[in-house]
Amino acid sequence: MNKAVKYARNGILIGGAGFGLANLFNQLIVREQGKAFNWKEFFTSILKGAAIGGSIGLGAGVVKDYLNAQEEPINTDAVLFTMLNKVRLNPEDRNYRILLQKSDWLIEIIKNKFADDLKKPPYRFGSTEKGTALKEKFDIDICVSFKPSTFSSTTEMYFSLLETLNKYNNTNGIIKIRDQKKSIGVFFLVNGIEQKIDILPHKITKTKGNSTSGYLYVNNKGLFAKPSRTKTDIQLLNSIKLSETQKKILIVLKDWKNKKQIPLSSHLLQYLVLDAYFANKNHIPRNFTSKIIMVFNYIKDNIENVVLSSIENTNNILTNISDNEKLAISIACKDIVEEYQYQPNSIINSLK
């Protein structure tokens, strides 16, 4: 839709409502009491406001459309790739390399303490390992898988690991250690910046064969909340594969949703990117910008109805978020798509 029509329509609605409310206030509040309400005057004021508002809106829209038509198209793919390189975590980033060394140190501590209790050596997983982490907002995630017979409960597992880590507080740059919902956060000061390593203890299930499925301790807090556990398979979760282009799209959208404070988790966003590709199979656009718009279009049209479960636990419904959050996500995507359809160059400012 061109801006002339849109602005004129909005001007009619706003002008009519504004003049009508003003007349209503004037007749009911300002004028002397007891005087009969003049409906003709009321509706006339609405029409007058609609005419004035529509004219102003139409004029502004015509100017906007003219300027839009004069705007030279730019290579949005090139600009988006430049933006991508600025926000994507570089594996050679100095702070990341230091934190990587500290994660190796923590892994050795855990291996030495729980040598006979581990199902497999602790390993890193998540966005830093997949190459989808943001430069300004990244953590290193470590999974610690314990044998089924090691602890009597996930509670004992969690707090045994927490107790071991607490012994190293204020050591090797650690500034605090925090018990979290499911993981244990180990915070370091790296070149004056607080950086975090999340350690996720995982108790493997007693099953035949080489199972990687198990349970996490869920550290529910609150007056009436009780700790619980949840089933998961970190190795299966870590097996989700994205193409290099899908990774780039995910990074751009993660940066967008962080900057715009869109209530959308990175985990769900990853699934939405994959689902958008599946839904558009055999019709994937060729250029990078169009691929991003394809994903925004898919989210806009489906976020309020689609049901997506996490691969490691079908009971973990990722789309189980509030209707208000879904509506906010849909509107944010709709705005980007509509602005892009009006002016393709707008995608650059929309994602900044």
C-alpha positions as CSV (number, residue, x, y, z in Angstrom):
1,M,0.0,0.0,0.0
2,N,1.3,3.5,-0.9
3,K,1.6,6.0,1.9
4,A,-0.9,8.4,0.3
5,V,-3.7,6.0,0.8
6,K,-2.5,4.8,4.2
7,Y,-1.9,8.3,5.6
8,A,-5.2,9.6,4.2
9,R,-7.0,6.7,5.8
10,N,-5.3,7.2,9.1
11,G,-5.9,11.0,8.9
12,I,-9.6,10.4,8.4
13,L,-9.8,8.2,11.4
14,I,-7.7,10.3,13.7
15,G,-9.2,13.6,12.5
16,G,-12.7,12.4,12.8
17,A,-12.2,10.9,16.2
18,G,-10.3,14.0,17.5
19,F,-12.9,16.5,16.3
20,G,-15.7,14.3,17.5
21,L,-14.3,13.9,21.0
22,A,-13.6,17.7,21.2
23,N,-17.2,18.4,20.3
24,L,-18.4,15.8,22.8
25,F,-16.4,17.4,25.5
26,N,-17.5,20.9,24.6
27,Q,-21.2,19.9,24.6
28,L,-21.2,17.8,27.8
29,I,-18.7,19.7,29.9
30,V,-18.1,23.2,28.7
31,R,-21.6,24.3,27.7
32,E,-24.2,25.2,30.3
33,Q,-25.9,22.1,31.8
34,G,-29.4,21.2,30.8
35,K,-28.9,22.2,27.1
36,A,-30.0,19.4,24.7
37,F,-27.2,17.5,23.0
38,N,-26.9,18.6,19.4
39,W,-26.4,15.4,17.4
40,K,-26.2,17.2,14.0
41,E,-23.3,19.4,15.4
42,F,-21.6,16.3,16.7
43,F,-21.7,14.4,13.4
44,T,-20.8,17.5,11.5
45,S,-17.7,17.9,13.6
46,I,-16.7,14.3,12.9
47,L,-17.0,14.9,9.2
48,K,-15.1,18.1,9.3
49,G,-12.3,16.4,11.3
50,A,-12.2,13.5,8.9
51,A,-12.0,15.9,5.9
52,I,-9.2,17.9,7.5
53,G,-7.3,14.9,8.8
54,G,-7.7,13.0,5.5
55,S,-6.4,16.0,3.5
56,I,-3.4,16.5,5.7
57,G,-2.7,12.7,5.6
58,L,-3.1,12.6,1.9
59,G,-0.7,15.5,1.4
60,A,1.9,14.0,3.7
61,G,1.6,10.6,2.0
62,V,2.0,12.0,-1.5
63,V,5.2,13.7,-0.5
64,K,6.4,10.5,1.2
65,D,5.6,8.5,-2.0
66,Y,7.4,10.9,-4.2
67,L,10.5,10.8,-2.0
68,N,10.3,7.1,-1.9
69,A,10.2,6.8,-5.7
70,Q,13.3,9.0,-5.9
71,E,15.3,6.8,-3.5
72,E,18.1,4.9,-5.3
73,P,18.1,1.1,-4.6
74,I,21.1,-0.1,-2.6
75,N,22.7,-3.5,-2.4
76,T,21.0,-4.6,0.8
77,D,22.8,-8.0,0.8
78,A,26.2,-6.3,0.9
79,V,25.1,-3.9,3.7
80,L,23.5,-6.8,5.7
81,F,26.7,-8.9,5.4
82,T,28.6,-5.9,6.8
83,M,26.2,-5.6,9.7
84,L,26.4,-9.4,10.2
85,N,30.2,-9.3,10.5
86,K,30.0,-6.5,13.1
87,V,27.7,-8.3,15.4
88,R,28.8,-11.9,15.0
89,L,31.3,-13.3,17.5
90,N,34.7,-13.8,15.9
91,P,36.3,-17.1,17.0
92,E,39.5,-15.0,17.4
93,D,37.9,-12.4,19.6
94,R,40.3,-11.8,22.5
95,N,37.8,-12.0,25.3
96,Y,36.3,-15.1,23.8
97,R,39.7,-16.8,23.6
98,I,40.4,-16.0,27.3
99,L,37.0,-17.3,28.3
100,L,37.6,-20.4,26.2
101,Q,40.8,-21.1,28.2
102,K,38.8,-20.6,31.5
103,S,36.2,-23.1,30.3
104,D,39.0,-25.6,29.6
105,W,40.2,-25.0,33.2
106,L,36.7,-25.6,34.6
107,I,36.4,-28.8,32.6
108,E,39.6,-30.1,34.0
109,I,38.5,-29.3,37.6
110,I,35.2,-31.2,37.0
111,K,37.0,-34.1,35.4
112,N,39.4,-34.4,38.2
113,K,36.7,-34.2,40.9
114,F,34.2,-36.5,39.3
115,A,36.4,-38.8,37.3
116,D,34.6,-42.0,38.0
117,D,31.1,-40.4,38.0
118,L,31.1,-38.9,34.5
119,K,29.3,-40.7,31.6
120,K,31.5,-38.8,29.2
121,P,34.0,-35.9,29.5
122,P,32.3,-32.4,29.9
123,Y,31.9,-30.7,26.6
124,R,31.0,-27.3,25.2
125,F,27.7,-26.8,23.3
126,G,25.4,-24.0,22.3
127,S,25.8,-20.9,20.1
128,T,29.5,-20.4,20.5
129,E,30.1,-23.9,19.2
130,K,27.7,-23.6,16.4
131,G,29.0,-20.2,15.3
132,T,25.8,-18.3,15.9
133,A,26.8,-16.3,19.0
134,L,26.7,-12.5,19.1
135,K,29.8,-10.5,19.8
136,E,28.2,-8.3,22.5
137,K,26.2,-11.1,24.2
138,F,27.7,-14.5,24.5
139,D,28.1,-17.2,27.1
140,I,30.0,-20.5,26.9
141,D,27.9,-23.5,27.8
142,I,29.3,-26.7,29.3
143,C,27.4,-29.9,29.7
144,V,28.4,-32.3,32.5
145,S,26.8,-35.7,32.0
146,F,26.8,-38.0,35.1
147,K,26.3,-41.8,35.2
148,P,22.8,-43.0,36.2
149,S,24.1,-44.5,39.5
150,T,26.2,-41.6,40.6
151,F,23.7,-39.6,42.6
152,S,20.4,-40.5,44.3
153,S,18.7,-37.5,42.7
154,T,19.2,-34.6,40.4
155,T,19.1,-32.3,43.4
156,E,22.1,-34.1,44.9
157,M,23.9,-33.9,41.5
158,Y,23.3,-30.2,41.1
159,F,24.4,-29.1,44.6
160,S,27.4,-31.5,44.6
161,L,28.7,-29.8,41.5
162,L,27.8,-26.3,42.9
163,E,29.7,-27.1,46.1
164,T,32.8,-28.1,44.1
165,L,32.7,-25.0,42.0
166,N,32.2,-22.7,45.0
167,K,35.6,-23.8,46.3
168,Y,37.1,-21.9,43.3
169,N,35.3,-18.7,43.8
170,N,37.7,-15.7,43.6
171,T,40.1,-17.9,41.8
172,N,41.4,-17.4,38.2
173,G,39.2,-14.4,37.6
174,I,36.0,-15.8,39.0
175,I,34.0,-13.0,40.6
176,K,30.9,-14.9,41.5
177,I,29.1,-18.3,41.2
178,R,25.3,-18.3,41.0
179,D,22.8,-21.1,41.1
180,Q,20.3,-20.6,38.3
181,K,17.2,-22.2,36.9
182,K,18.9,-25.3,35.4
183,S,22.6,-24.4,35.2
184,I,25.3,-23.0,37.4
185,G,26.6,-19.6,36.3
186,V,30.3,-19.0,36.8
187,F,31.1,-15.3,36.2
188,F,34.6,-14.1,35.3
189,L,36.1,-10.6,34.9
190,V,37.8,-10.6,31.5
191,N,39.5,-7.3,30.6
192,G,37.1,-5.4,32.8
193,I,34.0,-7.1,31.3
194,E,31.8,-9.6,33.1
195,Q,31.6,-12.8,31.1
196,K,29.8,-16.0,32.0
197,I,30.2,-19.7,31.6
198,D,27.1,-21.8,32.2
199,I,27.6,-25.3,33.5
200,L,24.7,-27.6,33.0
201,P,24.7,-30.9,35.1
202,H,22.9,-33.7,33.5
203,K,22.0,-37.1,35.0
204,I,21.8,-39.8,32.4
205,T,18.8,-42.1,32.4
206,K,19.1,-45.8,33.4
207,T,18.4,-47.5,30.0
208,K,19.9,-50.2,27.9
209,G,22.4,-49.1,25.3
210,N,24.4,-45.9,25.0
211,S,21.6,-43.5,25.9
212,T,22.4,-39.7,26.0
213,S,19.0,-38.8,27.5
214,G,18.7,-37.8,31.1
215,Y,17.4,-35.3,33.6
216,L,18.2,-31.8,34.7
217,Y,17.6,-30.3,38.1
218,V,15.1,-27.4,37.9
219,N,15.8,-24.9,40.5
220,N,12.3,-23.5,41.0
221,K,12.4,-20.6,43.5
222,G,9.6,-18.7,45.2
223,L,7.4,-18.9,48.2
224,F,5.3,-21.8,47.1
225,A,7.7,-23.2,44.4
226,K,9.4,-26.6,44.7
227,P,12.5,-27.9,42.9
228,S,11.7,-30.4,40.2
229,R,13.4,-32.1,37.2
230,T,13.0,-32.1,33.5
231,K,14.0,-34.7,30.9
232,T,16.3,-33.7,28.1
233,D,19.0,-34.9,25.7
234,I,21.7,-32.3,25.4
235,Q,23.6,-34.3,22.8
236,L,20.5,-34.6,20.6
237,L,19.8,-30.9,21.1
238,N,23.3,-30.1,20.0
239,S,22.9,-32.1,16.9
240,I,20.5,-29.6,15.2
241,K,22.2,-28.5,12.0
242,L,21.8,-25.2,10.3
243,S,23.3,-24.3,6.9
244,E,25.8,-21.4,6.8
245,T,23.1,-19.1,5.4
246,Q,20.6,-20.2,8.1
247,K,23.3,-19.4,10.7
248,K,23.7,-15.9,9.2
249,I,20.0,-15.3,9.2
250,L,19.8,-16.5,12.9
251,I,22.5,-14.1,13.9
252,V,20.9,-11.1,12.2
253,L,17.5,-11.9,13.8
254,K,19.1,-12.5,17.2
255,D,20.7,-9.1,17.1
256,W,17.4,-7.6,15.9
257,K,15.3,-9.1,18.6
258,N,17.8,-8.1,21.3
259,K,18.0,-4.5,20.1
260,K,14.2,-4.2,19.7
261,Q,13.5,-6.2,22.9
262,I,11.2,-8.7,21.0
263,P,10.0,-11.3,23.5
264,L,11.4,-14.2,21.5
265,S,14.0,-16.7,22.8
266,S,17.0,-17.5,20.6
267,H,16.1,-21.2,20.9
268,L,12.7,-20.7,19.5
269,L,14.0,-18.3,16.9
270,Q,16.3,-21.1,15.6
271,Y,13.4,-23.5,15.2
272,L,11.4,-20.8,13.4
273,V,14.2,-20.2,10.9
274,L,14.3,-24.0,10.2
275,D,10.5,-24.2,10.0
276,A,10.4,-21.3,7.6
277,Y,12.8,-23.1,5.3
278,F,10.7,-26.3,5.5
279,A,7.5,-24.4,4.8
280,N,9.1,-22.7,1.8
281,K,10.8,-25.8,0.4
282,N,11.5,-25.6,-3.3
283,H,10.6,-21.8,-3.1
284,I,13.6,-20.5,-1.2
285,P,14.6,-17.0,-2.6
286,R,18.1,-16.6,-4.0
287,N,19.4,-13.4,-2.3
288,F,20.1,-13.0,1.4
289,T,17.7,-10.1,2.0
290,S,14.8,-12.0,0.5
291,K,15.6,-15.0,2.6
292,I,15.4,-12.8,5.8
293,I,12.1,-11.4,4.6
294,M,10.9,-15.0,4.0
295,V,11.6,-15.8,7.6
296,F,9.9,-12.7,8.9
297,N,6.9,-13.5,6.7
298,Y,6.7,-17.0,8.1
299,I,6.9,-15.8,11.7
300,K,4.3,-13.1,11.1
301,D,1.8,-15.5,9.6
302,N,2.4,-18.5,12.0
303,I,3.7,-17.4,15.4
304,E,0.2,-17.2,16.9
305,N,-0.8,-20.7,15.8
306,V,2.2,-22.9,15.1
307,V,3.2,-25.5,17.7
308,L,6.9,-26.2,17.9
309,S,8.4,-28.8,20.3
310,S,12.1,-29.0,21.2
311,I,13.8,-31.9,19.5
312,E,15.1,-33.4,22.8
313,N,11.8,-33.3,24.6
314,T,8.5,-33.2,22.8
315,N,6.8,-32.1,26.1
316,N,8.9,-28.9,25.9
317,I,6.6,-26.7,23.7
318,L,8.8,-23.8,22.7
319,T,5.8,-21.8,21.4
320,N,4.1,-22.0,24.8
321,I,4.4,-18.3,25.3
322,S,1.7,-15.7,26.1
323,D,-0.8,-14.5,23.5
324,N,0.4,-10.9,24.1
325,E,4.0,-12.0,23.4
326,K,2.9,-13.8,20.2
327,L,1.0,-10.7,19.1
328,A,4.0,-8.4,19.8
329,I,6.3,-10.7,17.7
330,S,3.8,-10.9,14.8
331,I,3.3,-7.1,14.7
332,A,7.1,-6.5,14.8
333,C,7.6,-8.9,11.9
334,K,4.6,-7.4,10.0
335,D,6.0,-3.9,10.3
336,I,9.3,-5.0,8.8
337,V,7.7,-6.9,5.9
338,E,5.3,-4.0,5.0
339,E,8.1,-1.4,5.1
340,Y,10.3,-3.7,3.0
341,Q,7.5,-4.1,0.4
342,Y,7.1,-0.3,0.3
343,Q,10.8,0.4,0.2
344,P,13.4,-2.5,0.1
345,N,16.1,-0.2,1.4
346,S,14.2,0.0,4.7
347,I,15.4,-3.4,5.8
348,I,18.7,-1.9,6.8
349,N,17.2,0.6,9.3
350,S,14.6,-2.0,10.5
351,L,17.4,-4.3,11.6
352,K,19.6,-1.7,13.2
